[in-house]
Amino acid sequence: MIDTNRPMQHLLADLKQALSALRPGETLTFTVPDPDLCPGCYAGELFEYADHTWRHHSWHSWSTLAHLLGCRLLTPRPATPPYVEVRFQKLDSQASFHQASKAHSREGTHKGSPYNPRSTDNQQPSTIDHPSSTNTPPSKPEPRTPNPERNTPQTINHQPLTIHHPPSTKYRPTGIFSRIDKREEPDFLYHYLQALDEVKIEARKRILDLGVYRGDEFRVILERLGGEEIPDMIGIDHDIDAIAYAQAHIPEATFHLHNINGLTSLDLGRFDLLISIGTLQSPGIETKPLVMDLVQNHLTDDGAIIFGWPNSRWIDGELIQGAKAPNYPFSELSLLIKDLHWIKKYLQQHRFRVRIFGQSYLYLVATKISKPNRV
């Protein structure tokens, strides 16, 4: 039995030991003093209730601890007062689009696929509405016919383009990443809306989104503007399936199939807002040359910038704080901090006011500093 009235350092060790014996999907159940009995108490603070002394930890503490220990916090249950029952369900660390492997079908018919998130190895996937498939998917993945045009020039919106880096199937609209809607993640949405307010989105007339994927950023903008005048919105992505999905769901915008390292060939002109969320850290992106090119050749004199980097990862349906770089068993932010520092310094040298904020996503928002009026 876990004594949850002990200090957190002892409790942490007890929980780690108990969870080590569980398999993914199994649940560890224990009771804690009801956090609602001591509103305003700090973590670990002692309080008196029913002639006994108890140690307080908030629901936020238990939720954070669950994620740190690789678990999801299930709905708490009543227990004998003053206790409530807390349940940690162990996550499957391999059930993540970050770990997408050959076991994941190219058509998304793997275990826990977009067709049936709750399917198991012994069940037939069920059918749901999907933008790229109206038929019941097969129980076993069928091989895709190689597309000889995949690495040849493609045309979207009458622009001849070339795919330089064939994308991973996990990012296609039929892949595992399509289950993730950033608009429904409060941490993404709250801070992204802050960024849009900071750049005064109502005043922006031309917007370029690099790495647009399914167009979540544009959808938030359209909802935010409501019935106001819709800006000229252009999205770039190197995945032809993602472009087709975005175009079908956001007819107000224009999309181009292209490598963002070579935007000049598109001759798109200049924009008063540049957006790139979750793309600049991708393999093949040359961050410094790209940022310099964007500022010098694609941004208006009074333009603004919203860049975002994931400081999180999705595991078994849960958004877990802390991005993990390849070959590291833990969260490692040094490369991201280095890039953030360089970009901030470069933009400040070009008379931008720069602010960095966020949690699961780190945002860099840059707005132009007005030149003083000369008398």
C-alpha positions in Angstrom: 0.0 0.0 0.0 1.3 3.4 -0.9 1.3 6.0 1.9 0.4 9.2 0.1 0.7 11.3 3.2 4.5 11.0 3.0 6.7 13.8 1.4 6.8 13.8 -2.4 10.4 12.5 -2.7 9.4 9.3 -0.8 6.1 9.0 -2.6 7.8 9.4 -6.0 10.1 6.4 -5.3 7.2 4.3 -4.1 5.1 5.1 -7.2 8.1 4.3 -9.5 8.6 1.0 -7.9 4.9 0.1 -8.1 4.6 1.1 -11.7 7.7 -0.8 -12.8 5.7 -4.1 -12.2 2.9 -3.0 -14.5 2.4 -3.6 -18.2 1.1 -0.8 -20.5 -2.6 -0.4 -20.0 -2.6 -1.7 -16.4 -3.7 0.6 -13.6 -2.2 1.6 -10.3 -4.9 2.6 -7.8 -4.2 4.4 -4.5 -5.9 6.9 -2.2 -4.9 10.5 -1.4 -6.3 13.2 0.8 -9.0 15.0 -1.1 -7.2 18.1 -2.6 -10.5 20.0 -2.4 -10.3 20.0 1.4 -7.4 22.6 1.3 -8.0 25.2 -1.4 -5.1 27.6 -1.5 -2.7 25.2 0.2 0.8 24.8 -1.4 2.2 21.5 -2.5 3.2 19.4 0.5 1.6 21.8 3.0 0.1 20.1 6.1 -3.5 20.8 7.1 -5.8 19.7 9.8 -9.0 17.8 9.1 -11.1 15.6 11.4 -8.5 15.7 14.1 -5.8 14.4 11.9 -2.9 16.0 10.0 -2.8 15.6 6.2 -0.4 16.5 3.4 -1.8 18.5 0.5 -1.2 17.9 -3.2 -3.4 19.4 -5.8 -5.1 17.7 -8.8 -2.6 19.5 -11.0 0.2 17.9 -9.0 -1.3 14.4 -9.5 -1.9 15.0 -13.2 1.7 16.3 -13.7 3.1 13.4 -11.7 1.1 10.9 -13.9 2.7 12.3 -17.1 6.2 12.4 -15.6 5.8 8.7 -14.7 4.5 7.8 -18.1 0.9 7.4 -17.1 -2.5 9.0 -17.8 -4.6 10.1 -14.9 -8.0 8.4 -15.0 -11.1 9.9 -13.5 -10.7 10.0 -9.7 -13.3 8.0 -7.6 -14.8 8.7 -4.2 -13.3 6.7 -1.3 -13.7 6.8 2.5 -13.5 10.4 3.6 -11.2 12.3 3.6 -9.7 10.2 0.8 -10.3 10.0 -2.9 -9.1 7.3 -5.2 -6.5 8.2 -7.8 -5.7 5.9 -10.7 -2.6 6.0 -12.9 -2.9 4.0 -16.1 0.5 3.0 -17.6 1.0 4.3 -21.1 2.3 2.3 -24.0 5.5 4.2 -24.9 5.5 2.6 -28.4 2.0 3.8 -29.2 3.2 7.1 -30.6 3.5 8.6 -34.0 7.1 9.4 -33.0 7.7 5.7 -32.9 5.8 4.9 -36.1 7.2 1.7 -37.6 6.5 -1.0 -40.1 3.8 -2.2 -37.8 1.8 0.9 -38.7 0.0 0.4 -42.0 0.5 2.9 -44.7 -3.3 3.2 -44.9 -3.6 3.7 -41.1 -5.1 0.3 -40.3 -2.7 -0.4 -37.5 -3.8 -1.0 -33.9 -5.4 2.2 -32.6 -5.6 3.6 -36.1 -7.6 6.7 -37.2 -10.3 4.3 -38.4 -10.7 2.7 -35.0 -8.6 4.1 -32.1 -9.8 1.3 -29.8 -9.3 -1.6 -32.1 -7.2 -4.6 -30.9 -5.1 -7.2 -32.7 -8.1 -9.5 -32.7 -10.7 -7.1 -33.9 -11.6 -5.9 -37.3 -11.2 -2.1 -37.6 -14.5 -0.3 -37.9 -15.3 2.4 -40.4 -15.6 6.1 -39.8 -15.8 9.0 -42.1 -12.4 9.9 -43.4 -11.4 12.4 -46.1 -9.3 9.9 -48.1 -11.3 6.7 -47.7 -15.0 5.9 -47.9 -14.6 2.1 -47.8 -14.1 -0.2 -44.9 -10.3 -0.7 -44.5 -9.0 -4.3 -44.8 -8.0 -6.2 -41.7 -4.5 -6.4 -43.1 -2.6 -3.6 -44.8 -2.5 -3.8 -48.5 0.7 -2.7 -50.3 0.5 0.6 -52.0 1.3 0.8 -55.7 4.5 2.8 -56.1 3.8 6.2 -57.5 6.3 7.0 -60.2 5.4 10.6 -60.0 6.1 10.9 -56.3 9.6 12.4 -56.9 8.8 14.2 -60.2 7.5 17.7 -60.6 3.9 18.1 -59.3 1.5 20.9 -60.0 -0.8 22.4 -57.3 -2.6 25.7 -58.2 -0.9 25.7 -61.6 2.7 25.9 -60.1 5.3 23.3 -61.3 7.0 22.0 -58.1 9.4 19.4 -57.0 9.3 17.2 -53.9 12.9 17.0 -52.6 12.2 14.9 -49.5 9.5 12.2 -49.8 7.5 12.5 -46.6 7.0 9.8 -44.0 3.6 8.0 -44.3 2.9 8.8 -40.6 2.2 12.4 -41.5 -0.3 11.7 -44.3 -3.9 12.4 -43.7 -4.4 8.6 -43.5 -1.5 8.2 -41.0 -1.4 8.2 -37.3 -0.5 11.9 -37.0 -3.9 12.8 -38.6 -5.6 11.8 -35.3 -3.9 14.8 -33.6 -5.9 18.0 -33.8 -3.9 20.8 -32.2 -6.9 23.0 -32.0 -8.3 20.7 -29.3 -5.1 20.8 -27.2 -5.6 23.7 -24.7 -1.9 24.3 -24.3 -1.5 24.8 -28.1 -4.6 26.8 -28.6 -4.4 29.2 -25.6 -0.8 30.3 -26.5 -1.5 30.4 -30.3 -4.4 32.7 -29.7 -2.1 34.9 -27.5 0.3 35.0 -30.4 -2.4 36.0 -32.9 -3.6 38.8 -30.6 0.0 40.0 -30.2 0.5 40.3 -34.0 -3.0 42.0 -34.3 -4.3 39.3 -36.7 -7.3 41.5 -37.7 -4.9 43.9 -39.5 -3.0 41.2 -41.4 -3.8 41.0 -45.1 -1.4 38.3 -46.5 -0.4 35.3 -44.4 2.2 32.6 -45.2 2.2 29.3 -43.3 5.2 27.0 -43.7 4.6 23.3 -43.1 0.8 23.8 -43.1 -0.1 20.1 -43.0 -3.8 19.9 -42.2 -4.2 23.6 -41.8 -5.0 23.8 -38.1 -3.3 27.3 -37.8 -5.5 28.7 -40.7 -8.7 27.2 -39.1 -8.0 29.0 -35.8 -7.5 32.2 -37.7 -10.7 31.9 -39.6 -12.6 31.1 -36.4 -10.9 34.0 -34.6 -11.8 36.5 -37.4 -15.4 35.3 -37.6 -17.2 37.4 -40.2 -14.4 39.9 -40.7 -12.5 40.2 -44.0 -10.6 37.0 -44.8 -6.9 37.6 -45.5 -5.0 36.1 -48.4 -3.7 32.9 -46.9 -1.1 30.7 -48.5 0.2 27.4 -47.1 3.3 25.4 -48.1 3.9 21.7 -47.5 6.0 19.0 -49.2 3.4 16.3 -48.8 0.9 16.0 -51.7 -1.7 14.2 -49.6 -1.5 16.9 -46.8 -2.0 19.6 -49.4 -5.0 17.9 -50.9 -6.5 17.5 -47.4 -6.0 21.1 -46.5 -7.3 22.4 -49.8 -10.5 20.3 -49.4 -11.1 21.6 -45.9 -10.0 25.2 -46.2 -11.1 26.5 -49.6 -10.5 30.0 -48.5 -6.7 29.4 -48.7 -4.2 28.6 -51.5 -1.7 25.8 -51.0 1.5 24.9 -52.8 3.5 21.7 -52.8 7.0 22.7 -52.2 10.2 22.5 -50.2 10.3 25.5 -47.9 14.1 25.7 -48.2 13.5 27.1 -51.7 10.6 29.5 -51.6 12.1 32.1 -54.0 11.2 30.0 -57.0 7.5 30.3 -56.2 7.6 34.1 -56.5 4.9 34.6 -53.9 5.7 38.1 -53.1 5.8 39.5 -49.5 3.6 38.8 -46.5 2.7 40.8 -43.4 2.6 37.6 -41.3 4.8 34.5 -41.5 3.7 31.4 -39.5 5.6 28.1 -39.0 4.5 25.8 -36.2 6.3 22.5 -35.6 8.3 22.6 -38.8 11.6 24.5 -38.3 13.0 21.6 -36.2 12.3 19.1 -39.0 15.2 17.1 -40.7 16.3 18.9 -43.9 15.4 22.4 -42.7 18.3 24.8 -42.7 17.1 27.1 -40.0 19.5 30.0 -40.2 19.4 30.5 -44.0 15.7 30.0 -44.0 15.0 32.6 -41.4 17.3 35.1 -43.1 15.6 34.5 -46.4 12.1 34.9 -44.9 13.0 38.2 -43.2 14.9 39.7 -46.2 12.8 38.4 -49.1 9.3 37.4 -48.0 8.3 39.8 -45.2 6.9 43.3 -45.5 8.5 46.3 -43.7 5.8 46.1 -41.0 5.4 42.3 -41.0 5.2 40.0 -38.0 6.3 36.4 -37.3 4.9 33.5 -35.3 7.3 30.5 -35.0 6.5 27.5 -32.8 8.5 24.4 -31.7 7.0 21.4 -29.9 8.3 21.0 -26.4 6.2 17.8 -26.0 5.3 14.5 -27.6 2.2 12.4 -28.0 2.3 9.0 -26.3 -0.6 6.7 -26.3 -3.0 9.6 -26.9 -1.5 11.8 -24.1 0.4 15.0 -24.7 3.5 14.6 -22.6 5.7 17.6 -21.7 9.2 17.6 -23.0 10.4 17.0 -26.5 12.8 14.1 -26.9 15.6 14.3 -29.5 16.7 11.1 -31.4 19.3 9.0 -29.5 18.4 10.7 -26.2 16.5 8.8 -23.5 15.4 12.1 -22.0 14.2 15.5 -22.9 17.0 17.6 -24.4 16.5 21.3 -25.2 20.0 22.6 -25.9 19.7 22.6 -29.7 16.3 24.3 -29.5 17.5 26.9 -27.1 20.5 27.6 -29.4 18.2 28.1 -32.4 15.8 30.3 -30.3 18.7 32.5 -29.1 20.1 32.9 -32.6 16.7 33.8 -34.1 15.8 36.2 -31.4 19.2 38.0 -31.7 18.9 38.2 -35.5 15.4 39.6 -35.4 16.3 42.1 -32.7 19.1 43.3 -34.9 16.5 43.9 -37.6 14.3 46.1 -35.3 11.9 43.4 -34.1 10.4 43.2 -30.7 10.6 39.5 -29.8 8.8 37.5 -27.1 9.2 33.8 -26.3 6.5 31.9 -24.3 4.5 28.7 -24.1 4.7 25.3 -22.5 4.0 22.2 -24.6 4.7 24.4 -27.6 7.3 27.2 -27.4 6.3 30.3 -29.4 8.5 33.0 -30.7 6.5 36.1 -31.7 8.2 39.0 -33.4 6.6 42.4 -34.3 8.3 45.3 -36.0 9.4 48.3 -33.8 8.1 51.5 -35.3 10.7 54.0 -36.3 10.5 57.3 -34.4 9.0 60.2 -36.3 11.5 62.8 -37.4 10.6 66.4 -36.8 
